[in-house]
Amino acid sequence: MKSILDSHVHLDLILRHHPHRLQWLKENSCAVVSWSYFEGVESVAQLEASLQAKADCIRTLTAAGLNCHYLAGIHPRSMPPDLKPSQIGPILEPFIDDPACLGIGEIGLETGDAREREVFVAQLEIGRRLLKRRKRIGVHTPRSDKRRITAVILEILDRFPELRPGLVVDHCTVETIGAVLEAGFWAGVTLSPAKTAWPEMTRIVSIHADQVDRIMCNTDSGSMFFEDAVRCRHRDDLPEALREKLFYLNASTFFNLN
């Protein structure tokens, strides 16, 4: 069976909303990286509890035979109102030390307001300290106003050139992936009816054929579950070697899992 690595899911949400899908992932040889996103976070204490629950979820599912790892981070839609930038390091570092944690994520911008930018930069500063530990950084781009917000994200990332080999900008589209790749970062493409469809993915690899070694596919499954990574891995309208890169090898290389 072909190996698959869905490079961006939310396992805690899959466990809550679609527990039967965990066996489906195992049956389809689909390993996953679970990024941090928490709904309705009202306090720093709740954020810390959510991160701990995520780490516990990964340990439990690993023991049950699922090949899974995670990223610990503060999503722009998960920022509690009482969070101060000085608290971010002490909150995240105990989880980043976990061998099952591959780095920081999901971080980024949703609206691009000043507070989001402040929290984003604080987490990128932590990322600077993690380079020698081979930890990785996963960056979110929003569905709304994607082109403008992606440009703002890249403008901020331009201040962190040393992070390029270990940072993936995710939820890229046909319209935004070129700028991400040209800036030297890795690019994630989310395949689902809600985000990028397979015909758009084939356009992306056609346009950026010389940079496919830095593109990885995922589903962003969580409260909604999508089979696109598994289904598209088995399509025959792209060469097998290319599909292996997009759905397994590139993400495995990026996350140091190969």
Order of alpha helices (4+ residues) and beta strands (2+ residues): beta-alpha-alpha-beta-alpha-beta-alpha-beta-alpha-beta-alpha-beta-alpha-beta-alpha-beta-alpha-alpha-alpha
